[in-house]
Amino acid sequence: MGLLNFSIKGGNENPTKFVANARNFKVIVDEPAALGGTDHGPNPVEYLLAGYAGCLNVVAHLVAKELGIEIKKLAIEVDGDLNPAKFLGQSNDDRAGFQSINVSINIDTDADQLSIDKWLKEVENRCPINDNLRNTTPVNVKVSTFEVAA
């Protein structure tokens, strides 16, 4: 199988609200009112955390099936702390992103602990979002200007 390409396209509706199109889905990204937003959707870092949990969920079920582990129920919580000072232009001391990300997985299964440990190691190894968060990924940004009709 070759590379899969995923993409989104969108634009801003106001300084904090961005509306993206992903396949046939509309995704609204906004900041809470406390951060100057209109609170019409999760903010970018909440989407990152949700995307991570969603990816872990898919890979967890895929790997469990391959290993013959029955997952009766799976719950995932993801959180992280970030210092908003850099994002707000108030300081350059800390990084702009999360200081760390914490994942808590609660699984209902009859599998023994050794099997669960093997499962988790494989899930962490194969989850694309986990890979992107743990490893440097080249990011290429280009800027162009809108053409103004004469």
N, CA, C and O of each residue as an XYZ file, in Angstrom:
600
protein
N       0.851     -1.179      0.000
C       0.000      0.000      0.000
C       0.895      1.240      0.000
O       1.887      1.305      0.727
N       0.531      2.212     -0.820
C       1.291      3.452     -0.903
C       0.910      4.419      0.203
O       0.134      4.093      1.102
N       1.465      5.598      0.118
C       1.175      6.630      1.108
C      -0.271      7.088      0.989
O      -0.810      7.203     -0.112
N      -0.883      7.346      2.119
C      -2.216      7.939      2.156
C      -2.042      9.423      2.430
O      -1.233      9.804      3.277
N      -2.780     10.257      1.735
C      -2.715     11.690      1.970
C      -4.015     12.132      2.615
O      -5.100     11.804      2.133
N      -3.905     12.869      3.692
C      -5.058     13.454      4.360
C      -4.889     14.961      4.306
O      -3.769     15.461      4.410
N      -5.981     15.692      4.144
C      -5.871     17.141      4.059
C      -7.138     17.801      4.568
O      -8.201     17.187      4.654
N      -6.989     19.053      4.897
C      -8.127     19.907      5.238
C      -7.929     21.220      4.492
O      -6.808     21.573      4.128
N      -9.002     21.923      4.273
C      -8.960     23.271      3.698
C      -9.979     24.092      4.456
O     -11.014     23.573      4.875
N      -9.696     25.354      4.633
C     -10.660     26.189      5.323
C     -10.236     27.635      5.375
O      -9.270     28.049      4.735
N     -10.987     28.394      6.155
C     -10.702     29.811      6.306
C     -11.274     30.335      7.606
O     -12.059     29.670      8.283
N     -10.858     31.541      7.932
C     -11.322     32.118      9.191
C     -12.660     32.823      9.018
O     -12.937     33.426      7.982
N     -13.478     32.734     10.056
C     -14.727     33.499     10.107
C     -14.567     34.718     10.999
O     -15.290     35.703     10.851
N     -13.626     34.650     11.919
C     -13.246     35.790     12.754
C     -11.841     35.489     13.273
O     -11.291     34.439     12.943
N     -11.246     36.366     14.067
C      -9.863     36.128     14.489
C      -9.621     34.834     15.266
O      -8.488     34.352     15.290
N     -10.637     34.257     15.899
C     -10.420     33.021     16.661
C     -11.124     31.810     16.061
O     -10.838     30.676     16.448
N     -12.025     32.030     15.138
C     -12.826     30.934     14.596
C     -12.361     30.561     13.187
O     -12.327     31.396     12.283
N     -12.006     29.289     13.027
C     -11.563     28.741     11.747
C     -12.495     27.601     11.384
O     -12.768     26.732     12.212
N     -12.981     27.597     10.167
C     -13.860     26.523      9.705
C     -13.106     25.742      8.630
O     -12.718     26.281      7.594
N     -12.914     24.464      8.913
C     -12.180     23.593      8.001
C     -13.126     22.588      7.372
O     -14.148     22.221      7.952
N     -12.772     22.158      6.196
C     -13.478     21.067      5.534
C     -12.512     19.892      5.454
O     -11.424     19.993      4.887
N     -12.941     18.771      6.041
C     -12.173     17.538      6.007
C     -13.074     16.494      5.356
O     -14.078     16.080      5.936
N     -12.716     16.083      4.172
C     -13.584     15.226      3.360
C     -14.950     15.911      3.235
O     -15.023     17.024      2.714
N     -16.024     15.282      3.698
C     -17.343     15.926      3.617
C     -17.809     16.426      4.985
O     -19.008     16.572      5.221
N     -16.860     16.686      5.881
C     -17.183     17.159      7.228
C     -16.730     18.589      7.417
O     -15.665     18.988      6.947
N     -17.555     19.360      8.113
C     -17.186     20.712      8.504
C     -16.659     20.645      9.936
O     -17.313     20.088     10.817
N     -15.493     21.207     10.160
C     -14.863     21.200     11.479
C     -14.695     22.648     11.922
O     -14.043     23.442     11.244
N     -15.284     22.982     13.056
C     -15.181     24.344     13.581
C     -14.161     24.356     14.705
O     -14.270     23.608     15.677
N     -13.164     25.223     14.551
C     -12.122     25.389     15.550
C     -12.268     26.799     16.103
O     -12.270     27.768     15.344
N     -12.388     26.917     17.415
C     -12.576     28.234     18.031
C     -11.968     28.215     19.425
O     -11.661     27.153     19.967
N     -11.805     29.357     19.975
C     -11.296     29.487     21.338
C     -12.460     29.726     22.293
O     -13.491     30.270     21.898
N     -12.292     29.318     23.555
C     -13.333     29.640     24.541
C     -13.378     31.152     24.780
O     -12.419     31.869     24.496
N     -14.488     31.606     25.296
C     -14.653     33.040     25.562
C     -13.536     33.578     26.456
O     -13.096     34.715     26.282
N     -13.080     32.776     27.404
C     -12.025     33.213     28.326
C     -10.718     33.532     27.596
O      -9.875     34.260     28.119
N     -10.552     32.983     26.379
C      -9.355     33.274     25.578
C      -9.688     34.172     24.385
O      -8.933     34.232     23.415
N     -10.831     34.871     24.467
C     -11.203     35.835     23.440
C     -11.978     35.264     22.270
O     -12.202     35.963     21.281
N     -12.390     34.015     22.358
C     -13.093     33.370     21.258
C     -14.596     33.468     21.366
O     -15.130     34.100     22.279
N     -15.270     32.838     20.427
C     -16.732     32.811     20.416
C     -17.272     31.453     20.862
O     -18.486     31.246     20.879
N     -16.392     30.540     21.218
C     -16.743     29.245     21.806
C     -17.697     28.421     20.936
O     -18.621     27.783     21.441
N     -17.457     28.445     19.623
C     -18.299     27.670     18.708
C     -17.764     26.265     18.450
O     -18.378     25.488     17.718
N     -16.633     25.943     19.046
C     -16.065     24.612     18.865
C     -14.831     24.457     19.733
O     -14.371     25.422     20.343
N     -14.296     23.252     19.789
C     -13.061     23.034     20.540
C     -11.930     23.894     19.962
O     -11.962     24.282     18.795
N     -10.939     24.179     20.798
C      -9.803     24.948     20.300
C      -8.765     24.007     19.683
O      -8.902     22.790     19.804
N      -7.741     24.534     19.031
C      -6.777     23.679     18.335
C      -6.118     22.627     19.220
O      -5.947     21.486     18.789
N      -5.746     22.984     20.441
C      -5.073     21.992     21.286
C      -6.051     20.932     21.782
O      -5.648     19.793     22.019
N      -7.326     21.279     21.946
C      -8.329     20.269     22.293
C      -8.531     19.295     21.128
O      -8.708     18.096     21.343
N      -8.505     19.810     19.900
C      -8.588     18.919     18.738
C      -7.386     17.988     18.675
O      -7.525     16.816     18.326
N      -6.202     18.503     19.012
C      -5.020     17.648     19.022
C      -5.203     16.511     20.021
O      -4.919     15.355     19.706
N      -5.676     16.831     21.221
C      -5.890     15.799     22.240
C      -6.968     14.811     21.797
O      -6.808     13.603     21.973
N      -8.059     15.313     21.226
C      -9.136     14.432     20.755
C      -8.658     13.562     19.601
O      -9.004     12.383     19.524
N      -7.867     14.138     18.708
C      -7.317     13.369     17.602
C      -6.414     12.255     18.093
O      -6.429     11.147     17.556
N      -5.626     12.556     19.119
C      -4.743     11.552     19.712
C      -5.574     10.412     20.313
O      -5.283      9.238     20.083
N      -6.602     10.762     21.078
C      -7.466      9.734     21.679
C      -8.170      8.917     20.602
O      -8.264      7.694     20.710
N      -8.657      9.578     19.575
C      -9.331      8.874     18.493
C      -8.403      7.916     17.767
O      -8.804      6.809     17.406
N      -7.172      8.335     17.553
C      -6.189      7.485     16.888
C      -5.843      6.287     17.769
O      -5.769      5.156     17.288
N      -5.633      6.539     19.055
C      -5.360      5.436     19.980
C      -6.504      4.430     19.976
O      -6.268      3.223     20.010
N      -7.738      4.914     19.935
C      -8.905      4.039     19.922
C      -8.886      3.108     18.699
O      -9.059      1.896     18.832
N      -8.676      3.682     17.518
C      -8.673      2.882     16.292
C      -7.568      1.836     16.333
O      -7.807      0.658     16.070
N      -6.353      2.276     16.666
C      -5.215      1.353     16.678
C      -5.380      0.313     17.786
O      -5.020     -0.849     17.596
N      -5.915      0.709     18.933
C      -6.123     -0.223     20.045
C      -7.031     -1.378     19.631
O      -6.754     -2.535     19.945
N      -8.107     -1.063     18.931
C      -9.028     -2.108     18.487
C      -8.423     -2.968     17.379
O      -8.625     -4.182     17.353
N      -7.690     -2.347     16.477
C      -7.032     -3.089     15.402
C      -6.023     -4.092     15.967
O      -6.014     -5.262     15.583
N      -5.177     -3.619     16.881
C      -4.148     -4.474     17.478
C      -4.789     -5.558     18.346
O      -4.345     -6.706     18.328
N      -5.816     -5.207     19.094
C      -6.498     -6.197     19.936
C      -7.045     -7.332     19.076
O      -6.920     -8.502     19.438
N      -7.642     -6.997     17.958
C      -8.184     -8.022     17.062
C      -7.061     -8.939     16.566
O      -7.213    -10.160     16.536
N      -5.930     -8.333     16.177
C      -4.788     -9.115     15.686
C      -4.227    -10.043     16.770
O      -3.785    -11.153     16.473
N      -4.247     -9.587     18.018
C      -3.691    -10.370     19.122
C      -4.725    -11.295     19.768
O      -4.399    -12.041     20.691
N      -5.950    -11.249     19.293
C      -6.993    -12.093     19.864
C      -7.464    -11.627     21.231
O      -7.908    -12.430     22.051
N      -7.363    -10.329     21.469
C      -7.817     -9.747     22.737
C      -9.194     -9.137     22.515
O      -9.388     -8.335     21.600
N     -10.141     -9.519     23.352
C     -11.479     -8.933     23.266
C     -11.528     -7.679     24.127
O     -11.254     -7.717     25.326
N     -11.885     -6.563     23.487
C     -12.107     -5.320     24.222
C     -13.615     -5.178     24.400
O     -14.355     -4.981     23.436
N     -14.050     -5.281     25.648
C     -15.472     -5.118     25.938
C     -15.846     -3.643     26.020
O     -16.938     -3.236     25.621
N     -14.916     -2.856     26.545
C     -15.133     -1.420     26.684
C     -13.767     -0.752     26.768
O     -12.834     -1.302     27.353
N     -13.655      0.437     26.182
C     -12.403      1.183     26.204
C     -12.720      2.656     26.436
O     -13.540      3.238     25.726
N     -12.082      3.246     27.415
C     -12.230      4.678     27.677
C     -10.839      5.297     27.669
O      -9.893      4.722     28.209
N     -10.719      6.459     27.061
C      -9.423      7.132     26.950
C      -9.580      8.572     27.400
O     -10.483      9.278     26.951
N      -8.701      9.001     28.286
C      -8.638     10.405     28.706
C      -7.259     10.927     28.350
O      -6.253     10.266     28.604
N      -7.212     12.122     27.758
C      -5.950     12.740     27.386
C      -5.975     14.185     27.868
O      -6.939     14.911     27.626
N      -4.914     14.597     28.549
C      -4.817     15.993     28.973
C      -3.366     16.442     28.918
O      -2.447     15.626     28.851
N      -3.185     17.730     28.948
C      -1.843     18.289     28.951
C      -1.877     19.723     29.433
O      -2.902     20.399     29.349
N      -0.755     20.172     29.933
C      -0.622     21.545     30.418
C       0.287     22.320     29.477
O       1.335     21.832     29.055
N      -0.132     23.526     29.159
C       0.743     24.410     28.403
C       0.718     25.786     29.035
O      -0.267     26.197     29.647
N       1.815     26.480     28.871
C       1.944     27.837     29.384
C       1.540     28.779     28.254
O       2.217     28.813     27.227
N       0.451     29.550     28.410
C      -0.012     30.402     27.319
C       0.853     31.645     27.086
O       0.596     32.395     26.144
N       1.863     31.879     27.917
C       2.657     33.101     27.812
C       3.300     33.269     26.433
O       3.279     34.368     25.879
N       3.863     32.211     25.876
C       4.502     32.337     24.567
C       3.460     32.548     23.476
O       3.634     33.403     22.607
N       2.384     31.779     23.515
C       1.290     31.920     22.559
C       0.763     33.360     22.561
O       0.443     33.906     21.505
N       0.673     33.971     23.742
C       0.154     35.331     23.873
C       1.222     36.399     23.665
O       0.930     37.590     23.777
N       2.466     35.988     23.361
C       3.536     36.941     23.109
C       4.067     37.619     24.355
O       4.670     38.688     24.264
N       3.856     37.022     25.513
C       4.268     37.627     26.780
C       5.629     37.141     27.261
O       6.242     37.782     28.114
N       6.115     36.015     26.727
C       7.370     35.444     27.186
C       7.907     34.483     26.138
O       7.149     33.904     25.360
N       9.208     34.324     26.130
C       9.837     33.341     25.257
C      10.519     32.252     26.071
O      11.300     31.466     25.535
N      10.223     32.206     27.372
C      10.908     31.262     28.253
C      10.467     29.822     28.055
O      11.311     28.926     28.031
N       9.184     29.575     27.912
C       8.666     28.222     27.740
C       8.343     27.989     26.276
O       8.258     28.927     25.483
N       8.165     26.734     25.938
C       7.712     26.408     24.591
C       6.229     26.757     24.471
O       5.543     26.901     25.482
N       5.741     26.890     23.260
C       4.339     27.247     23.030
C       3.402     26.053     23.225
O       2.234     26.223     23.572
N       3.914     24.864     23.002
C       3.078     23.674     23.064
C       2.987     23.071     24.443
O       3.445     23.644     25.431
N       2.382     21.896     24.487
C       2.216     21.182     25.746
C       3.567     20.878     26.384
O       4.526     20.509     25.706
N       3.620     21.040     27.696
C       4.817     20.655     28.460
C       4.924     19.133     28.518
O       6.017     18.568     28.470
N       3.782     18.495     28.620
C       3.674     17.037     28.562
C       2.219     16.703     28.274
O       1.321     17.523     28.467
N       2.012     15.481     27.807
C       0.662     14.992     27.534
C       0.488     13.700     28.313
O       1.353     12.824     28.290
N      -0.630     13.593     28.998
C      -0.926     12.422     29.819
C      -2.088     11.650     29.220
O      -3.124     12.224     28.886
N      -1.906     10.348     29.088
C      -2.938      9.479     28.531
C      -3.320      8.444     29.580
O      -2.459      7.798     30.176
N      -4.614      8.299     29.794
C      -5.124      7.278     30.698
C      -6.088      6.404     29.903
O      -7.091      6.883     29.375
N      -5.766      5.112     29.828
C      -6.597      4.171     29.089
C      -7.207      3.196     30.080
O      -6.498      2.571     30.868
N      -8.506      3.075     30.036
C      -9.218      2.130     30.890
C      -9.828      1.082     29.971
O     -10.649      1.403     29.111
N      -9.426     -0.168     30.155
C      -9.878     -1.233     29.271
C     -10.613     -2.303     30.068
O     -10.173     -2.708     31.144
N     -11.730     -2.747     29.526
C     -12.464     -3.872     30.099
C     -12.178     -5.068     29.194
O     -12.662     -5.131     28.064
N     -11.388     -6.014     29.702
C     -10.990     -7.183     28.932
C     -10.686     -8.330     29.877
O     -10.414     -8.119     31.058
N     -10.735     -9.538     29.353
C     -10.353    -10.718     30.128
C      -8.877    -11.061     29.926
O      -8.385    -12.029     30.505
N      -8.164    -10.273     29.109
C      -6.754    -10.550     28.823
C      -5.918    -10.402     30.089
O      -6.243     -9.596     30.961
N      -4.846    -11.178     30.190
C      -3.943    -11.068     31.338
C      -3.020     -9.857     31.165
O      -2.950     -9.273     30.083
N      -2.320     -9.488     32.230
C      -1.502     -8.284     32.229
C      -0.379     -8.353     31.197
O      -0.065     -7.341     30.570
N       0.217     -9.493     31.011
C       1.281     -9.638     30.018
C       0.746     -9.342     28.613
O       1.409     -8.672     27.821
N      -0.449     -9.841     28.310
C      -1.065     -9.583     27.008
C      -1.422     -8.109     26.856
O      -1.253     -7.536     25.780
N      -1.912     -7.497     27.926
C      -2.251     -6.067     27.893
C      -0.998     -5.237     27.668
O      -1.018     -4.280     26.893
N       0.094     -5.593     28.338
C       1.354     -4.864     28.165
C       1.850     -4.963     26.725
O       2.291     -3.966     26.154
N       1.783     -6.147     26.139
C       2.186     -6.356     24.746
C       1.298     -5.538     23.816
O       1.782     -4.903     22.878
N      -0.012     -5.559     24.086
C      -0.987     -4.799     23.303
C      -0.664     -3.307     23.342
O      -0.623     -2.652     22.300
N      -0.436     -2.774     24.534
C      -0.175     -1.343     24.676
C       1.102     -0.940     23.953
O       1.133      0.092     23.282
N       2.144     -1.732     24.080
C       3.405     -1.421     23.404
C       3.192     -1.344     21.896
O       3.719     -0.450     21.234
N       2.422     -2.281     21.359
C       2.145     -2.295     19.924
C       1.263     -1.116     19.517
O       1.470     -0.526     18.457
N       0.287     -0.770     20.347
C      -0.576      0.390     20.065
C       0.265      1.656     20.014
O       0.138      2.445     19.077
N       1.113      1.858     20.998
C       1.965      3.049     21.023
C       2.893      3.083     19.806
O       3.139      4.148     19.240
N       3.396      1.940     19.413
C       4.324      1.852     18.294
C       3.639      2.147     16.962
O       4.274      2.683     16.054
N       2.356      1.807     16.828
C       1.676      1.897     15.537
C       0.729      3.087     15.388
O       0.233      3.333     14.289
N       0.469      3.821     16.448
C      -0.450      4.963     16.387
C       0.230      6.145     15.677
O       1.222      6.666     16.185
N      -0.281      6.578     14.513
C       0.347      7.684     13.791
C       0.444      8.978     14.598
O       1.461      9.668     14.530
N      -0.581      9.314     15.350
C      -0.534     10.553     16.131
C       0.510     10.431     17.244
O       1.245     11.383     17.508
N       0.581      9.280     17.891
C       1.618      9.055     18.894
C       2.992      9.249     18.266
O       3.870      9.874     18.861
N       3.178      8.712     17.063
C       4.444      8.860     16.361
C       4.756     10.332     16.099
O       5.882     10.775     16.330
N       3.765     11.099     15.617
C       3.985     12.510     15.349
C       4.296     13.311     16.608
O       5.090     14.251     16.566
N       3.680     12.949     17.719
C       3.920     13.680     18.959
C       5.286     13.350     19.567
O       5.900     14.199     20.213
N       5.749     12.145     19.365
C       7.012     11.715     19.975
C       8.241     11.962     19.104
O       9.368     11.912     19.597
N       8.037     12.225     17.836
C       9.155     12.399     16.912
C       9.026     13.700     16.139
O       7.922     14.186     15.891
N      10.155     14.250     15.766
C      10.157     15.454     14.951
C       9.630     15.114     13.565
O      10.071     14.152     12.935
N       8.691     15.908     13.107
C       8.122     15.741     11.781
C       8.387     17.014     10.987
O       8.057     18.104     11.454
N       8.976     16.902      9.797
C       9.181     18.114      8.999
C       7.844     18.784      8.689
O       6.891     18.121      8.279
N       7.779     20.071      8.880
C       6.590     20.859      8.567
C       7.017     21.946      7.597
O       7.928     22.720      7.889
N       6.371     22.007      6.458
C       6.707     22.987      5.430
C       5.569     23.985      5.316
O       4.440     23.607      5.002
N       5.855     25.252      5.566
C       4.838     26.303      5.522
C       5.194     27.280      4.415
O       6.336     27.726      4.310
N       4.210     27.608      3.591
C       4.417     28.637      2.575
C       3.274     29.635      2.689
O       2.171     29.283      3.109
N       3.535     30.850      2.321
C       2.540     31.913      2.395
C       2.373     32.513      1.012
O       3.351     32.771      0.310
N       1.128     32.731      0.630
C       0.847     33.445     -0.605
C      -0.231     34.474     -0.308
O      -0.907     34.387      0.717
N      -0.391     35.421     -1.172
C      -1.401     36.458     -0.962
C      -2.565     36.222     -1.909
O      -2.402     35.672     -2.998
N      -3.746     36.651     -1.472
C      -4.925     36.560     -2.324
C      -4.745     37.526     -3.481
O      -4.249     38.638     -3.306
N      -5.150     37.093     -4.657
C      -5.108     37.987     -5.794
C      -6.344     38.862     -5.775
O      -7.459     38.370     -5.601
N      -6.150     40.153     -5.953
C      -7.250     41.097     -5.934
C      -7.675     41.362     -7.369
O      -6.853     41.709     -8.216
N      -8.963     41.195     -7.634
C      -9.472     41.440     -8.980
C      -9.370     42.916     -9.305
O      -9.652     43.763     -8.458
N      -8.969     43.228    -10.530
C      -8.775     44.629    -10.938
C     -10.067     45.307    -11.272
O     -10.071     46.485    -11.631
